Amino acid sequence: EDQGGARPVNLSHHPPRLHHVYWRHAANVLEPRPSPLMPRAPSATLIFLILTSAAALHSRLDPCLGEFTRCPDSGVCTMSSHWCGAKSGCKRGQYLCPSDSRTCVDSAADYAKCPGIKGTHLDWTLGTEARLDFLVAHTSLSAQIGQLHNTAPELLELGVPEYQWLNDDQHGVARTPARATVFPNGVGLGATFSHATLRAVGAVVGREARGLHNGFLASDPRRRQMTCNGCGLTLYAPNLNLVRDPRWGRAQEVYGEDPTHMGELVVEFVRGAQNNTAGRTDADGYLQAGTCCKHVAVYNTEGHAGGPSRMSLNVDVNARDLWETYLPAFQACVVRARSSHAMCSYNSLNGVPTCGSRGLLTAVLRETWRWDGFVVSDYDAWANIALAHHYNATLRAGAAQGLNAGIDQEGGSALAISTLPAAIRDGLTTPAAVARAFRNLFRLRLRLGMLDPPTHVSYNALRYNATELASNRRHLAVAREAALELMTLLENKGGALPLDAKVGRLAVVGPQANVSGVLFGNYAGSANKGNWGLSLEAALRERLGGGTVTAARGLDAIGAPESRDGFRAAAAAAASADATVVVLGLAFDQYCHGDDDGLGDHCEREGNDRRIIELPLGQQRMVTALRAATAGPLVCLLVHGGAIAIDNATRAACDAVLDAWYPGIEGGAAVAATLFGDVSPAGRTPVTFYRATADLPPLADTGMYPNASSGSRGATYRFFEGAPLYPFGHGLSYTTFAYSSLSLDAASHSACDAVGVTVTVTNTGSVASDEVVQVYLKQPDATVPAPRVRLGAFERIKRLAPGASIAVKLSVPPEARAVVHGGEATGQAVFAASAGVTLEKGRLEIFVGGGQPDFFKGRLAATTSIVDTKRASACAAQQDT
């Protein structure tokens, strides 16, 4: 598997039960995502099928399977290092039964022979809730409280091992020394507009998390990697807060600004990582990994751009914005994808800290959406209910507030849960509330198979060491596919791209060009620090082969306002080259240097919002100098997360503008392949590019609609009244496409119906290319405020050949056109306003094309009539029955 080959494996020496689980697992994951678009499965889906089926058969079996680790001294397989040494009396290779910590069995297959399992939490034949009943009944209050932390100690008397829940694996297991696959950061994945690719990426991240977890247990049996961020099965991913404002320091982490686009991609990533079916919490009985819908809710400000810190920020939103914009993607994450956990955010929402909001964590998540996962606080956000927001007078009162609201686990320190015994004595909360949280956490451990016979869980056969993933061709192929698909061609004057194959001398300019770590974005600490993979310069040298690549920094740092040598070296390189690539963009984390405080307007990172969105002045000057030095093609390559306002002079100087976002481990090679035409770009902007900071509302204004009193012209493409630089959904290609034969499945629809859309797409150019088909909606008869335009559905067509046509079928779900009656509600009344989410009668205008209807010239239009009005909750109940 490591080299992409298929090694034959003899399973005859393994028990029949393991045979059965392997084949059942393979059968489950071999069922491809239904696609009416393609006569064959998309390549990313094929990669997903290969890595999740063949690899399940060819992975190596470690002598100690599952949560068992081998004692380094005795060679005994045990769930606790406490039983290592001579205490167990077991022989090397035997398994010590966790049910009594005395009995030894010869192999993992003999685990079922362990005495004392029947009727306990270790009895896999019992239902989940019965096993949880046993756990609650046989643990003390103090033991249960101890489990409500992301670093959970072992329950030795019950044979439950310790576990580290905290794993910041947003776009790869990249916070550990292991050479895991680093995928594009969130906004880059959003630019793919590809369901199949997000499913494949999620599958690899979940698979590597499971395999590395098993490998880490084998390599560190004494401490079980309890301090390792990234060594567990419970991912702190995906981040699905919307980009309301491009100045947000974490805009790079999320898929975009549109709730439908976000929800669709989140569902695919979660189902890929967990390997579960839609609306269910398991696959073949177990989850591959657990995912986290974060951060609930209305979190999109860090606070260092003149506003209060996110730790104490209060966000006021009305019911319309909450249910129309901020919550739909979270609903998709927990209802459709059945993500295993969610994270409450740092901010307060309408005066109540989200981690202490019963309206949000219980009324919405558990009662309205009927979700049974667990809620973890962002780092120390539970304690911050009292310490930062001062919502409660004491820490113990804040701890009780969070627990009573519905939080289950404290992330970061244990400040809050350490006060729960006192809070219970004071009557502020109850042991029953602790038991509820304890149950929610262990429900996931059971769904992951962590307390079941190790041979029953097919994922236990996966094991990766710290280096072998660096050469795993199947996983890297998924990263390469994602990096290629996100490449977004914003401008291409006179067909400047692709570069002529005869280019023999290439200039590469920019301080980012020779640093591969800058291609990953944040939350990839080990990859950033170790500069894994090829830099842009190295990839272009490799692609050019016998040609000459001349590199020049141009600027000492990404945010530097001037060049030390007046750009002489950069200009000389451009003057002697056939073509020039200049790397522009933003910095993050350790790359935020070049100004006084390291937190300038070129810097996007957690804890820091930009004040302005304009391209840094030094980069503007660099482009001007290069344009003056060369008459050859000048390609401006963007590497960034948050959107950038490019001034007119810079745009005029660039012959082409290609956006690479933060493209991950295969980003350098993907850029080179795109520049030279090995593939045609087909990425789309998942966010709006504004012309200037002046187009944006005040950063503290979280309202979406235009607001004369605050000066807001509306936020995101759905509400913005101005003219964008590049609209949401924009992207060019090396070929051309024509849309024809648009039809709807009916002339009228009931309120609860999905609307079927069929359109023919023809490649009218000379190059094979992907195309992103987009469906937009307008509702001229809405009786309450509604978005002026919104995305209803999208699908990425894979590699349509020149002259070929394909009939594309899309489905616009009813929730994509929901409006909010009673949307003016504020305060804590916003949570009950879910009852006002409505599907109204009236005309529904449908536009189909390769971009938004107001910006894509070849779009088609049709209209259907919605004949009745119903509450969205009634439609959901109808669907359930």
N, C-alpha and C positions, 0 to 999 in steps of 0.2 A: 504493500500500500504506500509506503513512504516514497517510493520512486514512481508511483502511478501504475505499477504492475499488478497483476492478479496472481498471487501465490496460492497454489492449492493447499488446503488445510484439511487434515484428517480429523474429523469430528467423532470418529468411532469410539475414542476413549472417553468421551464426555457422556454424561447421562442423557437418556431420552428426553427428559424435561428440557434440557438445554437445546437439543435439536429442535424441539417444538417451538420454543420461544424465538429462536433465531429465525425460523422460517415464517412464523407469524409476524414477527417484526418486519421482515423483508417484504412480506405480502402487503402489510399495511402501508409502508412508505412507497411501495412501487405504484400505488394508485396516483396518477398525475392529476394536477389541478385541471378540472375541465376547462377547455378553451375552445370557444366556437370560432376563434380567429384563424387558427393555423391548421393546415393539413398534417403538420407534424408538431411535436412538442418543441417549444423554444429551447435554445441551447442551454440557457441557465437552468431550466427545468431538468434537462437531460443530465447536466452535471449534478444537480441535486439528487436525482435518482441513483446515479452511479455511486455517489459518496455515501448515501444512506442505506443502500441495499448491499452492493458488493462488499463494501468495507465492513459491514456487519458480519459477513461470513469470514473475512480474512484477517480480522483483528486478532491480536495475540491474547491468550488467556493467562493472566497472572496467577500464580499459585494461591495468593490471597485475594479473593474476589470481593467486590462491593466495599462496604465500610470496614471490612477486616484489614488489618495491617500486620505484617510479620514482625515479631519481636526481634531486634537485632542480635540479642544474645542467644535465645533459645530456638528461634526459627518458628515459633508457634504463631498461628494466625489468631488475632484477638481484636475485639473492638475497643479495648482500653489498654494503654501502656501500663496502667496500674497492675495488670496481671502478667506483665513480662517478668523474666527471671525465672526462678525456681518455683514461684508461687502456684503456677497452674498445674504442674505435673504432667503436662502434655509433651508429646514427642514432636520433633521437628516436622513441620508440614501439617500437623494436625490443627484442627479448629477448636478453640475453646468456646463452649456454648455460652452465649450471653444470658441465657435464661437462668442459669444457676452459678456460672463462673467456676464450675468444678469439672463438669463432664467434658471429655474430649472426644471428637469424632474425626474420622480419618480424612475427610475431604469436604469441600463446599457442598457437594451433592448429598452428603450425609447430614447436612444441617437439620433436615426435617426430623431426624432421630433425636434431637436434643430434648431432654425432659423438661416439663414445666412450661411448654410454649402454649399449649391448648388453652383457649379462653383468655389469653393475655394480649397485650399490645403487640406481641411478636407473632401472634396467630394470624397468618395471612388469609386464612379461610373465613375469618370474621369480617363483617362490614366495617367500613372506616369509622363510623360513629361509635360502634361498640368498642373498637380498639381505643378510641380516644376516651371513652367512658372509663376504661380500665386505667389508662394513664392518669387521668384526673383523680381517680379514687385512690391511687397508690403513690401520689406525690404530695409532699407537704406544701403549704402556702409559700414558704421561703424558697423551696426548690422551684416552684412554678414561677415566682418572680424572677429568679435567676435566669430562667430561660427567655425572658422578655428583653434580651439584649442581642445585638448582632454577633457578639462573641459568646456563644452559649456553652456553659460548662457541661461535662458529662453527668449523667444520672447513673452512677456506678451500680447501684443496687438493682436497677432495671435494665442494665446492659445497653444503655443508650449512650453513644459516643458524643464527645464534644463536637461542635460544628461552628464554622465561621460563615455567617450569612452574607457578609459584606463583600461584594464582587462587582467592581465598576467596569463591567465588560460591555460598554456601549456599542463599540464597533469592532470588537475583537477582544480576546483575553490578553490584553496588552499592558497590564499593570504588573505583570510578573516577569522574572528573568527568562521564562520559556519563550521560544521563538514562535509564538502563536501568529496566526494570520491576521494582519491589520487591514480592515476594510476601509473604504472611504468614510469620512465622518458624515454625520447625519444629513447635512444639507446636500452633500454630494449624492448620497443614496436617494434623496428626494428628487434630484435632477434626473435620475434614470426613468422616473414615471413607469417603473416596471414591477408588476406584481411578482412575476417569476423570479426576478433577480433578488428582490427582498426576501422571498421565501428561501431561496438558496443561501443567501448570506446568513439569515437566521439559523438555518440548518447547520451550517459550518460552525458558527459561534457556539451554538448549543452543544454540538458534537465535541468541539475542542474543549469546552468547559468541562464536560463529563470526562473526556479522556485524560485531560490534565489533572482533574481532581483525583482520578484513580491513580495517576502516576505520582502525584504529590504525596498521596497517602503511602505509597510504596517507598518513596524516597525519604520520608520524614516521619517514621512511625511513632516516635516519642512525643512530638508536639502536635502531630497531625495538622501542621501548617496553620495553626490557629491565628497567627498574625499575618497571614498572607492574603492580601487583597487580590482576588482573582483565582483562588485555589478551590472555590466552592462551586455549587450547582445552581445557586440562586443569583441571577444576574440583576444588577441595577440598570436595566435597559428594557425597553427603549425610552428615550426622553421625547415626550410628545406635546410639550408646550409649544404653542404656535408662535411664529415670528410676527408679533404685532408691530414691532418697530425694529428696523435693521441695526439700530445702535446697540441693541441688546448684546451683552458680552457672550452669551451662550447660543447665539443664532446659528453658529456652526454645528451644534450638536443635534439639531432637530430637522425633520424632513421638509419643513416649509411653513407657509402661512395659511393654507386653506384646510378647513376641517375635513372635507371629503377626501382630498388627496392624502392628508395625514392619516386619517382613519383606515383607508384602504392599505397603505403601506405598513402601518403598525400591525394590522391583523396578519399580514403575510410574515413579517419578521417574527412575531410572537409564535405563530403556529409552526414556523420553521424551527425556531429554537426549542420550543417545548415538544414538538412533534405530536401535536394533538389535533383532533378534528374540530371543525367549526362548532362552537357552542358547547363543547365538551372539555373536561379537564384532564383527560387521559388519552393515551394511545397504546393499545396492547396492554392496558392495565397500568402503565407508568408514564410519567413525563421524562423526557430526556434531560431537561433543565427547567428551572422556573424563571419567569420574566416579571419585570416590575414596570407598571404604568406610572411614570413619574413626570412632573410633580403636580399633585392635585392640590390646588388648582389656581389658575390665573396668575401664574408665575412667569414673568417675562421682563423683569427689571432687576439689575444687580445693585444699582444705586450709587455708583461713583461718577455719575455725570451731572452732579449738582443736586441729586435727590437723596432721600433717606436710604439707609442701608436696607438690603433685602431682609436682614435679620429682624428688623422692626417695622418694615413697610406695611401699611394698610392699603389695600386695593378696594376701591368702591366700584361695583358694577351692578347694572340692573339685570332683571331676569332675562330680558331679550338677548343681551350680549352673552350672558352666562350659558343659556341653553341653545343659542343659535351659533355661537362661535367657540366658546371656551371648553364646553363639556362634550360635544359630540365625539371627538376622537377618543376621549377617555371611555365613553360608553362603548365604542367599538372595541376598545382594548379589553374591557372586562366582560362584556356581554357576548360579542361575536368571537373574539379570540380566546376568552376565558383565561386571561393572564393570571398567574398564581398570586401575585402581590402588587401592591400599589404603594407609592411614597407620598406622604403629605409634604407640602412645601414650607418654606421659611415664612412667607408673608401671612398677614391677616387678610381675611376676605370679609368685607362689609363689617369690620370692627371685631371679628373673632379670629384668632389664629387658626389656620387651616388644620393644624394638628390637634386643636381643641374644639373643632367644629362638629357637633353632633349632626347638624343639618347636612354637612357634606359627607362625613365618613360613615354615618349610619343611615340617615334618611335617604340619601341619594345612592351611595354605593351598595348598601346591603338591602334596604327595603324597596327602593324604586327599581334598582337593577338586579336585585336578587343574587348578589355575588357572595361567595363564601371564602374568598382569599383572605390574606392578612395585610394589614397596613403597617408600614415601617415609617418612622420619621426620618426626614433628612437629618444630616449629622447635627445632633444636639438641638434639633428643632422642637423636640418634646420639652426639654428643659427651658427652651427659650419662650415658651408660653408665659412663664413667669419672669425669666431673667432678662429677656429682650423686649417682649411686648408689654410686660407688666400687666397682663390681663388678670392674673391672680396675685394676691399679695405675698404668697409664700411659694417656695418651690414644691412643697408637698401638695399644696392646693392646685398648682399647675399640673403636677403629675396626675392627680385625680381627675382634673379636667380632661386631660388627654385620654386617659384610660376610659372614662365614662363616655367620651365622645365616640370612641371606636378604634383608637390606635392600639396596636398589638405588640409592637417591638420598638425599642429605642435604638436608633442608629447613632454611632459616634460614642460618646461617653455613656456612663450609666448613672448620670446625675439624677434623672427623673425617677427611674425605677428604684433607686436606692432609698427613696423617701416613701415608697408605697406602704411599707409596714406601718409607718407613723400615720400616713393618710387614712389607712383602714382603722387604726385605733381611734382617730379623730372623727370617724364616721363620714369621711369625705368620699370614700368609695368602698367597694365590697370585695370579699374573696371571690364571689361569683364573677365579678368583672375580670379579675386576674385569670380565673379558670377559662373564661371565654377566650381571652387572648392566647393563653397557653394552648388551647384546642386548635385555634386557627393556625398557629405555627406548626404544630405537629401534624395537622392535616396535610400540609404540603410535604413534610418529611415522609409520610406514608405514601403519598402520590409519586414521590421520587423513588420509592422502593428502598429507602435507606434502612428500614427495619424488617425487610423481608428476606427470605432465603436468597443468598447471592446468585444462585444459578437460575432463579426465576426472572431476573432482571437482565435482559439482553445487553443493556448499555454497560453492564459491569465488565464485559469483555473488552471494552475500549481502554487503552492505556497509552499515553504519550509521555515521552521523557522531555527534558528541557530543550532539546535541540532539533528533534526530528521533523517538527512541523515546518521548519524553514525550507525543507525540500519536498513538502507534500504537494505534488503537482496538481492533484484534484482540487485541493482547497485553494491553492494559488490561482488556479484557473477561474474559480468563482470570483476571486478578488480582481483578476484581470478583466473579466466580463463586466463587473460592476464599474471599474475605472473607465473602461471604454464607453460604456453606455451613458455615463454622466457628462462626458465632454459636450459642452454647450457652445455652439458657434453663435456669437452675438452679432458680429458684423463680418462681412467678407466682400470688400470692394473689388470689383473687377475680377473675381475669382482668384484672389491672392492665395488662397488655400484651396486644395493642398499644394504644398511646395513642389516645385518641379523636381522630378527624379534626377535631373542633371545637376542639381545643386551640389557643388563639391566643396564649397567653403561656407561655413555657417558661423555666425557670431551669436553667442549666448550671453546675455547681459542681465545682471541683477544679483543682489546679495543672497537671494534664496536659491539660485540656480545650482549651486554645488553642495547643498545641505539636504539630504534626503529626509531627515526628521521633520522638516517643515511641511512635508506633503501629507502627514498623517492627521493633523489637527490635534485637538486636546484629547484627554482621556486615552492616551497611548504612551504613557510615561516611559516604559522601557524602550519602545521603538523610537521615540523622540530622542532619548538620551543616547541610544546606541546607533542612531542613524542607519537603521536597517534598510536594505534594498538599494536600488539605484537612485541617484539624484537625477534631476532633469538634465544636467550637463552630461553625466555619465550615460544616461539612456540615449541621448542624442548622438553622442560619440559612437555608441554601439550601433545605432540605427544607420548612421552615415557610412559606416564601414571604412573604406579607404579615403574618405573625404577628410577635410580639416575642420575642426571645431576650435574656435578661439573664444575663450571665456574672459569676461571682465565683470568685476563687481558693480561698477558704476557708482554705487553708494556703499558706504561702510556698513550701514544697517538699514532695515526696511523703513524705519521712520526718520532717517537722517534727512535734514532739510537741504543739505548741500553736498556736493562731491568735493573731496579734498583736492583732486587734480583738475577740477573743472570739467569732468567727464572726458578728459583727453584720451585715456586708455580705452574707454567704452566706444568713443567716436571712431578711434583708429580701427578697432576691431570691426565695427559696422562698415566702415569705408572699404575695407579689404575683403568683405564677405559678399557672397551671392545673395544671401538673405540673412535677416537678423531676427532673433527671438528675444524679446525683452520681458522679463518676469516682473509682474506688478502684483500688488495686493496688500494683505494685512499680516500681522504677526499675532502669535498667541503664546502664553506662558513664558518659557525661557527665552523666546525669540523677541520678547517685548523690550528691546533696548534701543538706544539711539536718541533718547530725550532725557530730561532731568529726573523724572520719577519712574520711568519705565512703564507708565500707564498712559501713554499718549493716545491720540486719536487714530493711530495705526494699530492699536492693540485691542484685540478682542479676547476676553477670557472670563472665566467664572470670577465674579466679584468686581468686574470692571465693565461698565458700559462706555461706549464711545460718545463723545459730545457732538461730533460732526461725522458725516459719512463721506465727505469728499476724498478723492484719491490724494494721498499725502503729497505735499508740495514738492518734496525732493524727487518723487517719482514722476510728477508732471514735468519737471525740469529735465529729467533724464530722457524722457521720450522726445522732448523738443530737441535736445542735443543730438540724439540718434537720427531723428528725421533730417536734421541739417547735414548730417554726415554721409547719408546714403540715399541713393535713388532706388535701391533694391527693395524688395518686399520687407516691410517692418511688421512683424506679428507681435501683438500685445497679448501676453498670456497671463491670465488672472489666477492667483492662488490665494484663496480666502474662504471665509464662511459667510459673514454678514455682507449684505449688498453694499456696493460702492457706487457713489455718484462720480461719473467720469466727465470731466469738463470738456467743452466743445473743442478746445485746441488739441487736447490729447486724442480725442476721437478722430479729429481730422488728420492727425499725424499717423495714426495706426491704419495699416492696410487691412488688417483683420484683427478681430478680438475673439479669442478663444478662452472660455472659462473652464478651468480644471478643478475648481473648488479645492477641497483637501482630498486628494484622490486615493490615498492609502499606499500600501506596500507595492502595488503594481502601477502606481500613478505615473512614474517616469516613463516606463515603457508604453503606457497608454497614450501619453501626450505625444511621444515620438511617432507612434503608429498613426495617430490622427493627423498630425502636421504633415506627414508625407503621404497621406491618402491610403494607407493600408485598410482603413475603415472610414466610413462616413460618419461624422458626428450626428447625433440625434437626441442629445440631452435637451431638457427644457428647464427654463428658470422656475424653480419652486417658490420663489419670492419675487416681489416687485422691486425693480431697480428704479429708485427715484432720481430726479434730476439734481436735487439739492437738499440739504438739511432743512431749508426753509419750507419744503413741501410736507414735512412731518409735523404731527401734532406734538404738543408738549409731552416729554417722556413719561410724566406721571399721569397723563390722561389715558386711562385704559378703556375708554369708550370706543366703539368701532364706527359709529355713524358720524357724519359731519356734525360739528357743533360750533355754532357761531360764537357762543360765549367764551369758549376756550381757544378759538381760532383753529380748530381741527377741520381739515378738509376730508376727513375720513381716513381710516387705517386699513391697509391691505387693498388689493385690487377690487375686492367685493364692494368697497365703500368709497374708495378714493375718487375725488371729483376732478383731479388734475390730470395732466398728461405725463405718463411715466417715461423714463429713459428706455427701459426694456420692460415690457409687461410680463406679468406672471404667465407661464406657459409658452414663452417665446424661445425659439431656437431654429437655426438654419441648418442646411444640409449641403452635401456636395452634389445632390441630385434634386429633382423636383417631383412633386406629387400632385395628382388631381383627385378631387373628391366628386363622386357622382352617385346617382340612384339612391338618394336618401329616402328611407321609409320608416314608418312607425308601425308597431304591431297592432294598433287600433286607432281609430279616429277619436275615441273618448275613453276615459279610464275612471274607475272609482278611486276614491281617496286613498285606499290602502294598496292600490296596484303599483307594481313597478312598471315603468314604461320601457318597452323594448325598442331599440334603435338599430337599424341596419344601414350601412353605407359601404359603397365600393371605393376602395383606394387603389390608385394606379400609379406605379413608378413611371413617370414620363421622361425621366432623364437617362443618363448613360452609366450610372453607378449603382450598385446594390446598396441598400441602406435600410436601417430601421426607420420607423415613423411612429410618432405618438399621436394617436387619434384622441381628440378631446371633445367632450359634450358639455355645453354650457346652457344654463337655464335663465330665463327672465319670466317674471310673474306680474304682468301689467294689471291684473285684477285683484292683487293682494289687498285685503282690507286693513292690514296693519303694516307698519314699516317692515321692509324686507330688503335683502341685498339687491343692489342694482343689477348684478350679474353674479352667477356662481357656478362652480364646476359641479356637474352632475355625474359624470363617469369618465373613465379614460382607459386606454389599453395601448400597450406598445406592440407594434408589429415588428417581427424580427426578420431582417435581411431580405427585404422584398427585391427581387431581381429587376433589372431594367426591362420595361415593357410589361411586367407582370401586374396583374390585378388580384385583389382579394376582397371578398365580402366580409366585413367586420361587423360582428354583432355585439352590442353593448346593452347593459341594463341599468336604467336610472332608478335607484331605490326610492321609495316614497319619502324617506327621511331627508333626502337631498333637497327637497322643496318645502320642508317644514317651516312654518312661521310660529311666532310666539304671541298668543293672546295674553293680555295681562303682563306684557313685557316691561311695563313701567315700574313694576314692583321692585323695591329695594330692601336693604337690610337683610334680616334672616328670612323674610318672606320669599326671597328668590328661590329657595330650595323647593318649596311647595309649588312654585310656578311651573314645575314640570308638567302639571296637569293642563297647562295652557298651550303646550306644544301641539300644534294643529296642522292638519293637511287640508288646505282650503280648496273649494271649488273655484273654477275660473279657467281662463286660458293659461296654458303653459307653453311658452315659446322655447323651442329647442334649436340650438345651433351646433353644427358639427364641422370640425376642421382640424388643422394642425396648430391652432392657437385660439386666443379669445376672439369672439365675433367682431369686436370693434377694431381689431388689429390684423386679423388674418384675412387676406383678400379672397381666398378661394373657399370660404366657408359656405355651408349650405344651411337652410333653415326650414323648419316645419313647426306646426302647432297642433297640440292636442287639447282636448277639453277635459278638465277634471269635473265630474258631474255632481259630486257631493262633498260635504265637509265632515271630517271625523277627527277626534283627538288621536294623537300618535299612540297613546297608551291603549286605545281601543284596537288599533291596528296591530299592535304588538300582541295583545291578548288573542286576537283573531288568528294570528300566525301561530301562536303556541298551540291553539286547539286544532 
